[in-house]
């Protein structure tokens, strides 16, 4: 089992509705009760669900905080696939560089 982290903004959902007209939309309710229309990055959502289905531990995080990550997860209906929602870390401390403990090269997928 692997642990896989997914960011929210720009990874699972996209803010620029005009740039991605062909993608489906989702309405997310923020902590103030406002409903925000965002585009769903369907490819990344598929990867998230596939990872969880394989038995990987899926964690979703956001620089905007755990509550925002959870709100987006709720709107995307992925709670059953996600083990935890977190605030995106600002830094980390470890005795080894990531290249020694990551099983593979970190993956970065641009929103295109």
N, C-alpha and C positions, 0 to 999 in steps of 0.2 A: 504494500500500500504506500502510495506517495501522498504528500501534502502539496496541494496546488492552491495558490492564491490568485484571486481575480480582483482587479481594481474595478470600481464602479464607473465613474465619469470618464468617457472617452474609450472605455473598454466594453462594458456591458450595455451602457446607454450613451447616446450621442445627443449633444445639445443643439447642434446646428441642423434644424429641421430642413432648411432649404438645400443644404449640401447633400442630404441623403433622402431624396424624395421617394425612392422605391422601397425603403425599409418601413416595416410596421411601427406604429406608435404605441406608447404606453403612457398612462397618466399616473404620476407618482405624487402622493400627498406628503408634503414636507412637514417639519416639526411645527410649523405655524398654521397648519391646516390648509395651506394653499395647494391647489392641484397644478402640476407642471407636466406639460406634454413633452416627452422625449422620444427619440427614435431608438429602437431596439437593435443592437448589433447582433443579428441572428447567428452569424458564424461563431462568435465568441460564446453566445448562449448555448449553442450546440456543443461546443468544446467543453463547457462547464458541465452540462448534463451528462455528456459521455464520460468525463472523468469520474463523476460521482457514481455513475452506473457501473463503471469498472471496479469500484470499491475505493477510489482515491478519496482522501479527506479534503473537502473543498471549503476554503475560507474566502469570504468576500470582505474586502476592506475599502475604505474611502478616506481621503484626506479631509473630507467634510465631516467625518465622524462615524461612529458605529451606528447611530440612529438613522443617519441618511442611508448608509449601506443596507440596513435592515428594511427601510422604507422602499428602496428600489427592489430589494429581493422579494418583498411582499407583493409589489406591483407586477413583477415578472413571474410570480408564482413559483419561486425556486427554493422556498424554505425546506422542502423535503430533500433537496440536493445539497444544501449548505449546512455544514456542521457549526459554523460560528461566523458572526459579523464583527468586524474590528475597526477601530481607528487605524488608518494607515500609519505605520511607524515613521517617525522623523529620523531615527537612527537606530543602530543596533550595535551590540558589543558581543564579540566572540573571540576566542583565542585563535581561530583559523579564518583564512580568507574564504569567501563563498566557493571558490573553485575547488576547495578541498572537501566540502560537505554537500554541495549540490550534486545530485546524481547525474545531471546533464547540464549543458549550457543553459542559463536562464533564457526563457523565450520572451520576446517582445513582439507583439502584434500591433502594427499601426491600425487605426480605425478604418482604413479604406476597404 
